């Protein structure tokens, strides 16, 4: 009997990525609608939307993601083709932000509901990032950046993730204060999420790893290329 047999359920990475993009985009908009503040990963595009409203949140998100991809290539000192696929996934994510913003106002806007919205959005974003990190496919640049930076620097993912979120919030605070005269988009929920999401993603990832094994066409190809 093979005692090392992996009995975890197989989850297709393609499906995991679709789920991650959908719930992450919804989670970002829902957190903003909760009035607890924008999520850290979208705080910089939100600040640009506030200061330069000619472009939508989705468009600014797409531009911000492009900057992150460029930064990763500079750090790696060579062109990475798979990052372009991540850019394409990021475009879908950005478009979904605008889609969710177009209908989110139909939800009740009471204090108990806003608290519930924040809790749901926090869980969705953490789960979505954990799924993204395991799907074996190119993921949205805002999720890709801390994961790749962790690999490049050798620093643990939770530390990189929390640092990235805090820097994003600092940029948002400076931009909105300088151009608008007040802080905007930042709330207690934003700060709480920024300092805890890295740990929450790690916890969600550990739970997923106990139950599921993720495979995609890219990981299958890599396995097929291994010598027999």
Backbone bond lengths (Angstrom), bond angles and torsions (degrees), N, CA, C in turn:
res aa  C-N    CA-C-N  psi(-1)  N-CA   C-N-CA  omega(-1)  CA-C   N-CA-C  phi
1 X - - - 1.469 - - 1.528 109.31 -
2 X 1.326 115.14 135.23 1.460 119.88 179.52 1.522 109.82 -85.48
3 X 1.348 115.06 104.84 1.471 119.79 -176.16 1.526 111.37 -75.71
4 X 1.327 116.81 -13.58 1.463 120.28 -177.79 1.524 113.18 -97.11
5 X 1.305 116.89 10.67 1.458 120.24 -178.81 1.525 110.76 -61.82
6 X 1.315 115.62 131.64 1.468 121.42 179.51 1.520 108.32 -82.39
7 X 1.334 116.51 110.80 1.468 121.76 -176.22 1.523 112.40 -99.52
8 X 1.303 117.45 10.70 1.459 119.99 177.83 1.523 110.76 -70.65
9 X 1.325 115.16 151.11 1.464 120.28 177.26 1.527 109.70 -68.96
10 X 1.310 116.63 143.54 1.465 121.38 177.65 1.520 109.28 -89.91
11 X 1.325 115.90 129.35 1.464 121.94 177.37 1.524 106.96 -121.01
12 X 1.316 115.30 123.33 1.456 119.30 179.19 1.527 110.96 -62.89
13 X 1.332 115.04 131.21 1.454 119.64 179.89 1.514 112.80 -63.34
14 X 1.345 116.39 -32.13 1.473 119.97 179.06 1.531 110.58 -62.02
15 X 1.345 115.90 -42.83 1.462 120.31 178.96 1.529 110.28 -68.71
16 X 1.337 116.23 -40.34 1.466 120.21 179.61 1.527 110.84 -60.74
17 X 1.342 116.66 -39.38 1.465 120.07 179.88 1.523 110.98 -66.86
18 X 1.326 117.15 -42.70 1.469 120.63 178.63 1.528 110.02 -60.06
19 X 1.333 116.11 -47.35 1.462 120.83 179.51 1.528 110.00 -60.56
20 X 1.334 116.81 -43.44 1.463 121.31 -178.48 1.524 111.91 -61.63
21 X 1.336 116.82 -44.97 1.465 120.58 -178.68 1.527 110.77 -64.95
22 X 1.324 116.50 -42.23 1.466 120.45 -178.15 1.528 111.09 -67.04
23 X 1.337 117.43 -49.52 1.467 118.91 -175.73 1.527 111.69 -74.02
24 X 1.329 117.70 -30.32 1.465 118.86 177.43 1.521 111.71 -68.64
25 X 1.334 116.51 -43.12 1.461 119.42 179.63 1.529 110.39 -64.76
26 X 1.328 116.13 -40.81 1.470 119.58 177.38 1.519 110.70 -67.16
27 X 1.347 116.82 -40.82 1.456 120.34 179.92 1.521 112.80 -61.26
28 X 1.337 117.03 -39.77 1.464 121.33 178.90 1.530 110.99 -62.22
29 X 1.329 116.08 -47.28 1.469 120.48 -178.60 1.526 110.74 -69.27
30 X 1.339 116.71 -38.36 1.468 120.10 -179.87 1.526 110.69 -66.13
31 X 1.327 117.60 -38.62 1.467 120.19 178.02 1.530 110.39 -64.01
32 X 1.307 117.16 -40.69 1.461 120.51 176.98 1.523 110.61 -64.00
33 X 1.334 116.78 -40.92 1.467 121.38 -179.10 1.527 111.43 -68.15
34 X 1.330 117.07 -24.62 1.468 120.44 -179.27 1.531 112.00 -71.02
35 X 1.342 116.26 -10.95 1.464 122.55 -177.47 1.529 112.65 67.25
36 X 1.352 115.97 13.93 1.458 119.61 175.50 1.518 110.64 -88.77
37 X 1.343 115.82 -5.80 1.446 120.59 -179.51 1.517 111.49 115.43
38 X 1.315 116.26 159.56 1.451 122.36 -179.68 1.527 108.94 -76.85
39 X 1.328 116.79 152.14 1.462 119.81 175.68 1.516 109.50 -66.72
40 X 1.318 116.49 152.53 1.464 120.89 -175.68 1.517 112.36 -59.90
41 X 1.338 117.71 -39.18 1.461 120.48 -176.11 1.520 112.33 -67.29
42 X 1.330 116.69 -20.39 1.463 119.72 179.10 1.522 112.55 -112.18
43 X 1.327 117.11 5.99 1.464 119.50 -175.87 1.526 112.30 -67.85
44 X 1.332 117.13 -37.87 1.466 119.35 -179.93 1.534 111.19 -66.87
45 X 1.347 119.67 -50.57 1.465 119.05 175.33 1.525 112.43 -58.47
46 X 1.343 117.32 -35.94 1.460 120.24 178.34 1.518 110.79 -63.28
47 X 1.343 116.89 -40.98 1.463 120.51 178.57 1.521 110.73 -61.68
48 X 1.332 116.93 -42.03 1.462 120.38 178.54 1.528 110.49 -65.95
49 X 1.330 116.90 -36.66 1.469 120.28 177.56 1.521 110.62 -63.80
50 X 1.342 115.95 -38.80 1.459 121.33 178.84 1.526 111.65 -66.34
51 X 1.326 115.69 -43.68 1.466 120.55 -176.03 1.522 111.50 -80.92
52 X 1.332 116.83 -36.39 1.469 121.94 -179.86 1.533 108.92 -125.87
53 X 1.333 117.31 76.59 1.474 122.03 -172.94 1.531 114.41 -71.13
54 X 1.318 117.74 1.92 1.464 119.87 178.42 1.529 111.08 -64.34
55 X 1.323 116.95 -25.11 1.461 121.90 178.66 1.529 109.55 -112.45
56 X 1.323 116.33 149.34 1.465 121.25 -177.15 1.526 110.82 -78.88
57 X 1.338 115.11 168.58 1.457 120.72 176.35 1.530 110.76 -58.90
58 X 1.330 116.16 -40.34 1.457 119.93 179.40 1.522 112.31 -62.20
59 X 1.332 116.66 -42.13 1.464 120.30 -179.26 1.522 111.51 -66.82
60 X 1.331 116.87 -44.96 1.458 119.73 178.47 1.533 110.95 -64.21
61 X 1.333 116.14 -35.18 1.469 120.16 177.28 1.517 110.59 -62.06
62 X 1.341 115.85 -42.67 1.462 121.11 179.75 1.527 110.69 -62.78
63 X 1.322 117.11 -42.59 1.467 120.95 178.86 1.528 111.26 -65.70
64 X 1.320 117.05 -41.53 1.463 121.80 178.25 1.528 110.63 -62.74
65 X 1.318 116.10 -40.96 1.460 120.04 179.24 1.525 111.12 -64.72
66 X 1.320 116.47 -36.85 1.457 119.96 176.82 1.521 111.46 -61.49
67 X 1.328 116.70 -38.77 1.460 121.33 177.74 1.522 111.31 -65.01
68 X 1.326 116.42 -38.44 1.466 120.04 178.45 1.530 111.06 -65.28
69 X 1.332 116.60 -41.91 1.464 120.98 178.97 1.529 109.87 -62.40
70 X 1.326 116.47 -44.47 1.459 120.64 178.90 1.527 110.52 -61.10
71 X 1.325 117.08 -40.43 1.466 121.24 179.88 1.523 111.16 -62.72
72 X 1.339 116.73 -40.76 1.462 120.19 179.65 1.527 111.15 -64.58
73 X 1.321 116.46 -40.75 1.467 119.44 179.51 1.527 110.78 -65.61
74 X 1.324 116.90 -36.89 1.465 120.58 177.29 1.532 109.95 -64.93
75 X 1.322 116.47 -42.00 1.456 120.34 179.76 1.526 111.74 -65.90
76 X 1.328 116.59 -36.75 1.467 120.26 179.78 1.532 111.46 -83.08
77 X 1.330 116.57 -12.88 1.463 123.00 176.15 1.528 113.17 62.48
78 X 1.330 116.79 26.64 1.459 120.24 172.57 1.527 109.24 -161.97
79 X 1.327 114.84 161.93 1.462 121.33 -179.60 1.526 109.53 -74.03
80 X 1.335 116.56 130.56 1.465 121.75 -179.19 1.530 108.05 -116.60
81 X 1.346 118.26 102.27 1.467 121.00 -175.10 1.525 114.05 -56.74
82 X 1.343 117.29 -36.16 1.461 119.35 -176.55 1.524 111.48 -64.34
83 X 1.341 116.82 -23.91 1.461 119.29 177.91 1.536 111.67 -64.27
84 X 1.330 116.85 -26.95 1.462 119.63 178.43 1.529 110.73 -68.22
85 X 1.327 116.68 -34.69 1.458 119.88 175.72 1.525 110.12 -67.39
86 X 1.311 116.12 -36.40 1.457 120.35 175.45 1.529 110.30 -61.69
87 X 1.327 115.89 -38.89 1.459 121.18 177.85 1.528 110.60 -61.43
88 X 1.347 116.85 -39.00 1.464 121.35 178.69 1.526 110.90 -66.63
89 X 1.335 116.27 -41.93 1.464 120.08 177.08 1.524 109.84 -63.02
90 X 1.322 115.95 -38.41 1.456 120.51 177.74 1.518 112.60 -62.44
91 X 1.333 116.61 -33.88 1.458 119.84 178.10 1.526 110.89 -64.06
92 X 1.339 116.49 -42.52 1.471 120.85 177.80 1.527 109.48 -61.97
93 X 1.325 116.37 -45.05 1.465 121.15 177.89 1.526 110.95 -57.55
94 X 1.315 116.36 -44.83 1.469 121.13 -178.69 1.523 111.50 -63.12
95 X 1.334 116.45 -41.82 1.460 120.14 178.86 1.525 111.19 -65.06
96 X 1.344 116.64 -37.18 1.464 120.36 179.18 1.526 111.56 -66.66
97 X 1.331 117.38 -30.61 1.462 119.81 175.18 1.522 110.62 -58.18
98 X 1.328 116.39 -45.63 1.464 120.55 -179.99 1.522 110.96 -67.93
99 X 1.333 117.06 -35.16 1.477 120.65 177.80 1.530 109.83 -63.44
100 X 1.325 116.81 -48.42 1.466 119.87 -178.73 1.527 111.49 -66.04
101 X 1.321 116.98 -35.40 1.464 119.76 177.98 1.524 111.82 -64.31
102 X 1.335 116.34 -26.90 1.464 120.19 -176.23 1.530 113.00 -74.17
103 X 1.343 117.65 -19.00 1.475 118.90 -176.95 1.534 113.81 -123.69
104 X 1.336 117.81 -10.27 1.459 120.85 -170.79 1.529 112.59 -60.78
105 X 1.341 117.22 -24.31 1.472 120.29 -177.35 1.521 113.36 -66.19
106 X 1.335 118.26 -12.79 1.466 119.98 179.22 1.523 111.38 -73.11
107 X 1.333 118.43 -15.55 1.456 121.14 -179.53 1.530 110.04 -75.07
108 X 1.347 118.04 146.36 1.471 121.52 178.33 1.527 111.23 -57.34
109 X 1.322 116.62 144.15 1.468 120.98 -176.37 1.524 109.62 -120.56
110 X 1.334 115.72 68.75 1.463 121.58 176.79 1.520 108.45 -116.00
111 X 1.329 117.24 163.98 1.459 120.85 -178.04 1.529 112.84 -59.65
112 X 1.353 119.28 -48.03 1.467 118.79 177.57 1.530 112.09 -59.89
113 X 1.331 116.31 -38.67 1.463 119.87 178.85 1.520 111.12 -66.20
114 X 1.321 116.96 -39.54 1.466 119.71 -179.44 1.521 111.58 -64.73
115 X 1.343 116.12 -38.66 1.466 119.79 176.18 1.528 110.18 -62.61
116 X 1.335 115.54 -43.64 1.466 120.54 178.37 1.517 111.14 -63.61
117 X 1.324 116.94 -40.75 1.465 120.87 179.38 1.523 110.88 -60.53
118 X 1.342 115.65 -42.06 1.459 118.52 -179.52 1.521 111.13 -63.76
119 X 1.327 116.85 -45.77 1.466 120.51 -179.44 1.527 111.12 -61.06
120 X 1.328 115.90 -43.75 1.468 120.04 179.40 1.524 110.50 -64.12
121 X 1.327 116.26 -44.80 1.468 119.66 -178.11 1.524 111.08 -64.48
122 X 1.323 117.16 -38.48 1.466 121.43 179.47 1.531 110.36 -62.38
123 X 1.316 115.97 -44.71 1.473 120.82 179.48 1.523 110.57 -66.09
124 X 1.334 116.87 -43.78 1.463 120.75 -178.96 1.527 111.71 -62.17
125 X 1.326 116.26 -44.70 1.465 119.94 -178.72 1.527 110.61 -64.90
126 X 1.329 117.49 -43.85 1.461 120.89 179.61 1.524 111.05 -63.48
127 X 1.327 116.60 -44.60 1.464 120.49 179.08 1.519 110.94 -66.11
128 X 1.330 116.38 -40.93 1.459 120.39 -179.48 1.515 112.38 -62.04
129 X 1.329 116.58 -41.95 1.466 119.98 179.07 1.524 110.35 -66.76
130 X 1.341 116.73 -41.06 1.462 120.19 178.57 1.530 110.85 -62.05
131 X 1.320 117.62 -40.59 1.461 121.22 176.51 1.519 110.89 -64.14
132 X 1.321 116.01 -43.12 1.460 120.39 -179.87 1.526 111.16 -58.96
133 X 1.320 115.80 -42.40 1.455 120.44 -177.04 1.531 113.05 -68.12
134 X 1.339 116.94 -12.86 1.454 120.44 -176.18 1.523 114.43 -116.65
135 X 1.303 118.15 -3.74 1.462 120.52 -172.24 1.526 112.94 -72.87
136 X 1.331 117.72 -17.79 1.457 120.14 179.62 1.514 113.68 74.78
137 X 1.322 116.44 18.38 1.462 122.54 -178.34 1.525 109.59 -132.06
138 X 1.332 117.52 164.24 1.466 119.48 174.05 1.523 110.49 -58.34
139 X 1.321 117.58 135.12 1.459 122.26 -177.11 1.518 109.57 -119.45
140 X 1.335 116.27 172.91 1.456 119.36 -176.33 1.526 109.73 -61.74
141 X 1.327 118.05 142.27 1.464 121.84 -173.60 1.523 114.98 -56.04
142 X 1.328 118.49 -33.93 1.464 119.59 -179.71 1.524 111.65 -67.97
143 X 1.328 117.98 -25.49 1.462 121.82 173.21 1.526 110.65 -88.25
144 X 1.328 115.90 -35.01 1.457 120.99 -179.11 1.528 111.73 -66.04
145 X 1.325 116.77 -40.45 1.459 121.07 -172.35 1.530 113.14 -57.03
146 X 1.350 119.82 -53.90 1.469 117.99 179.98 1.519 112.88 -65.26
147 X 1.346 117.66 -34.18 1.468 119.86 179.13 1.526 111.01 -65.18
148 X 1.335 116.47 -46.06 1.459 120.69 -179.57 1.526 111.09 -69.80
149 X 1.313 116.92 -38.40 1.466 120.31 179.20 1.525 110.52 -63.96
150 X 1.328 116.59 -35.10 1.457 120.98 176.08 1.526 110.79 -62.69
151 X 1.340 116.40 -41.22 1.460 120.90 178.42 1.527 111.36 -68.49
152 X 1.317 116.51 -40.25 1.469 120.90 -177.86 1.530 111.35 -67.21
153 X 1.327 116.21 -42.94 1.460 120.78 -174.46 1.518 113.57 -90.85
154 X 1.339 117.09 -21.33 1.456 120.16 -176.22 1.513 113.26 80.79
155 X 1.319 116.88 6.62 1.468 121.97 178.25 1.530 108.26 -86.72
156 X 1.323 117.13 143.20 1.458 121.81 -177.67 1.524 112.87 -57.14
157 X 1.343 116.05 144.57 1.462 120.26 -177.25 1.530 113.39 -57.49
158 X 1.354 119.75 -47.40 1.470 117.96 -179.17 1.523 113.45 -55.54
159 X 1.342 117.17 -39.52 1.467 120.90 179.89 1.528 110.49 -65.74
160 X 1.345 116.07 -45.92 1.464 120.53 179.09 1.518 110.58 -62.86
161 X 1.324 117.29 -44.08 1.471 121.48 -177.86 1.522 111.28 -62.05
162 X 1.315 116.43 -47.57 1.465 119.75 -179.77 1.527 110.59 -63.84
163 X 1.333 116.95 -42.30 1.466 120.50 179.57 1.524 111.29 -62.89
164 X 1.325 116.78 -43.04 1.462 122.04 178.52 1.527 110.75 -60.44
165 X 1.337 116.01 -44.78 1.465 119.98 -179.52 1.529 111.21 -64.08
166 X 1.330 116.66 -42.55 1.465 120.30 -178.57 1.530 110.89 -65.49
167 X 1.333 116.75 -39.79 1.464 120.21 177.82 1.528 110.69 -63.61
168 X 1.331 116.21 -41.87 1.474 120.13 177.60 1.523 110.94 -59.69
169 X 1.320 116.45 -42.08 1.463 120.19 179.46 1.527 111.41 -66.52
170 X 1.323 116.40 -37.54 1.459 120.00 179.00 1.524 110.75 -64.27
171 X 1.324 116.62 -42.09 1.469 120.80 177.73 1.519 110.31 -62.11
172 X 1.334 116.31 -42.91 1.467 121.06 179.59 1.525 111.05 -62.61
173 X 1.327 116.14 -43.97 1.464 120.50 -179.41 1.526 110.92 -61.90
174 X 1.316 116.79 -45.07 1.465 120.80 -178.89 1.526 110.82 -65.19
175 X 1.336 116.47 -46.06 1.467 120.12 -177.89 1.517 112.28 -61.45
176 X 1.337 116.53 -50.26 1.466 119.46 -175.90 1.533 111.15 -68.33
177 X 1.340 117.03 -34.94 1.465 119.27 -179.62 1.527 110.97 -70.51
178 X 1.339 116.14 -42.66 1.464 120.30 -177.38 1.525 111.26 -69.20
179 X 1.335 117.58 -44.57 1.466 120.93 -173.49 1.527 113.38 -90.19
180 X 1.342 117.69 -28.62 1.461 120.39 -176.18 1.523 112.87 -110.01
181 X 1.323 116.71 -14.26 1.455 120.13 179.61 1.506 113.99 83.88
182 X 1.315 117.75 3.12 1.464 121.65 178.31 1.529 108.90 -156.47
183 X 1.321 115.15 161.33 1.457 119.69 176.77 1.521 109.18 -78.71
184 X 1.321 116.47 137.42 1.457 119.88 -179.16 1.532 109.40 -138.98
185 X 1.327 114.57 143.57 1.464 120.02 177.53 1.511 114.28 83.95
186 X 1.343 116.61 -6.98 1.461 120.92 -178.69 1.518 109.76 -107.87
187 X 1.315 115.91 127.43 1.454 120.85 178.74 1.514 109.99 -138.49
188 X 1.315 115.51 -177.32 1.459 120.01 -179.60 1.521 110.67 -60.80
189 X 1.329 116.01 -34.63 1.464 119.63 178.76 1.520 112.09 -66.33
190 X 1.325 115.72 -37.10 1.462 120.07 179.08 1.521 110.75 -63.05
191 X 1.322 116.12 -47.66 1.467 120.96 -178.95 1.520 110.39 -64.45
192 X 1.337 116.38 -44.67 1.463 120.68 179.42 1.520 110.87 -59.48
193 X 1.329 115.88 -46.76 1.463 120.32 -178.91 1.521 111.33 -65.07
194 X 1.329 117.19 -39.37 1.461 120.61 -177.61 1.523 111.75 -61.08
195 X 1.332 116.94 -38.64 1.465 120.18 -175.58 1.527 113.05 -89.57
196 X 1.336 117.47 -6.65 1.475 118.87 -176.47 1.524 114.38 -125.47
197 X 1.344 118.30 -15.20 1.457 119.83 -175.19 1.527 111.85 -61.36
198 X 1.330 117.31 -38.36 1.460 119.53 179.23 1.518 111.37 -56.73
199 X 1.324 116.84 -44.68 1.461 121.21 178.32 1.524 111.11 -68.04
200 X 1.341 116.37 -40.16 1.463 120.06 -179.61 1.526 111.27 -64.66
201 X 1.339 116.48 -38.26 1.464 120.65 177.07 1.530 110.23 -63.90
202 X 1.324 116.11 -41.24 1.456 120.47 178.01 1.516 111.96 -62.50
203 X 1.323 116.60 -40.98 1.463 121.28 178.39 1.525 111.08 -66.01
204 X 1.337 115.64 -46.34 1.467 119.80 178.88 1.526 110.69 -61.27
205 X 1.343 116.22 -40.23 1.452 120.26 178.81 1.517 112.30 -63.26
206 X 1.332 116.90 -40.41 1.469 120.74 179.07 1.524 110.94 -63.76
207 X 1.339 116.01 -40.33 1.465 119.81 178.24 1.528 111.25 -65.35
208 X 1.331 116.46 -41.14 1.466 120.19 177.85 1.521 111.35 -63.92
209 X 1.332 116.56 -41.06 1.463 120.96 -177.31 1.529 112.04 -64.81
210 X 1.324 116.51 -27.23 1.465 118.78 179.56 1.520 111.98 -72.26
211 X 1.329 116.15 -29.33 1.463 120.09 -172.80 1.523 114.22 -107.58
212 X 1.338 117.18 -25.73 1.466 119.46 -170.46 1.526 111.83 -130.79
213 X 1.316 113.32 151.16 1.463 122.22 170.26 1.521 106.56 -122.49
214 X 1.324 116.59 125.91 1.458 121.20 -173.49 1.526 110.72 -98.31
215 X 1.323 115.61 131.57 1.464 121.27 176.86 1.523 108.55 -131.97
216 X 1.320 115.82 144.18 1.457 121.97 177.28 1.513 108.91 -137.17
217 X 1.322 117.38 174.20 1.455 119.26 179.97 1.520 111.16 -65.13
218 X 1.341 116.76 -26.81 1.458 119.36 178.23 1.532 111.42 -73.74
219 X 1.345 117.20 -42.96 1.460 118.91 179.39 1.520 110.59 -70.29
220 X 1.330 118.12 -33.79 1.458 120.79 176.48 1.525 111.07 -65.54
221 X 1.337 116.09 -38.93 1.446 119.93 178.38 1.526 110.59 -65.94
222 X 1.334 115.71 -40.35 1.456 119.65 179.52 1.526 110.80 -63.42
223 X 1.343 116.42 -39.68 1.466 120.13 178.35 1.527 111.13 -67.08
224 X 1.342 115.10 -37.44 1.468 119.22 -179.11 1.514 111.62 -68.23
225 X 1.327 116.82 -28.04 1.469 121.17 -178.27 1.523 112.78 -80.07
226 X 1.352 115.85 -12.25 1.459 119.02 179.65 1.527 109.59 -69.37
227 X 1.335 117.74 143.90 1.470 119.86 178.47 1.521 111.02 -65.14
228 X 1.330 115.61 144.39 1.469 120.68 -178.32 1.528 110.12 -69.58
